[in-house]
């Protein structure tokens, strides 16, 4: 009787070819990502190029996380060059907003390192050192907020129904959520204001490469602020329909302070040539909402 040849070696060899292709694809992916990350995050005082940042973002969706991003970033001397650190903050902010949802989870282990770096750069009272310190603090706050409130996506885009669901129809949850949004927005406004204060606004800073390097991350900040402002308004109207006005005096005071700052910063941004071609800066109403009419 003729023996049937054992097909196992063929299967094994085919699997070997398959894993070889996978390894080659992985190697090619890592090489492309490494090049793009290093081109996006460098020591040149120019704005991060959008095409390099986009490749980094797409890379997180390809591998469903940020392992490659962090493996490259961990080799960069972020503690010894402030421009490099500033551009890292910008790219990481983009990844938290538009990257794969697992970017947050993969980045949490580095939260303490970001805090240490923020303290270290905070010893410099001017220039990029101070900016890095404040930006790192914002990124840590962003990570903490989205970890605590996982229903909120990194880009903060939600429907009214999703916002209601985030508070689980409990007035106590909405009260606390509003406080956390105020804290989040405070960090965004702090960076916004510090960047503007660091520039000589009497000159055409937004057309210089150095000016654009500082201004570029504010596009993400404007997008974050726009959503956070809208949600605090909605939540405050909701709270005023459920709770006595006196109970919410602190909330109203804090809102008014942030409204005044944000209105001024949005107005100043809308007059900068650099932003005009990249983003439509929101305009806040002339007067703040009257929550006592809720």
Number of C-alpha atoms within 10 A of each C-alpha: 3 4 5 6 7 8 8 9 10 10 11 11 11 12 12 12 12 12 12 12 12 12 12 12 12 13 12 12 15 17 13 14 22 18 14 20 22 16 16 26 26 19 16 15 16 18 19 22 14 11 12 18 21 17 16 27 25 16 24 22 17 13 14 15 22 26 16 19 23 17 12 15 17 11 8 17 11 20 14 11 15 20 23 22 27 27 26 23 21 27 24 25 23 20 27 23 22 18 25 21 19 16 25 21 13 15 17 15 10 12 17 11 12 19 16 15 18 23 17 15 24 17 11 14 11 12 13 21 23 22 27 28 26 22 27 29 23 25 22 19 19 23 21 17 18 16 14 12 14 12 15 16 14 23 17 17 14 15 9 10 8 13 18 16 12 18 19 12 11 11 15 12 13 21 18 12 20 23 16 18 17 19 17 21 24 19 23 26 21 16 23 26 15 15 21 17 10 15 17 10 13 6 9 13 18 19 12 12 14 15 22 19 19 24 21 20 23 21 19 17 19 22 18 20 25 19 15 20 18 10 19 21 17 16 19 23 17 17 22 17 14 11 12 11 16 10 11 16 11 12 18 17 11 14 20 14 11 17 18 13 17 24 18 14 18 18 15 13 23 16 11 16 13 19 18 12 8 10 14 13 19 15 14 16 9 7 9 13 15 11 17 13 8 13
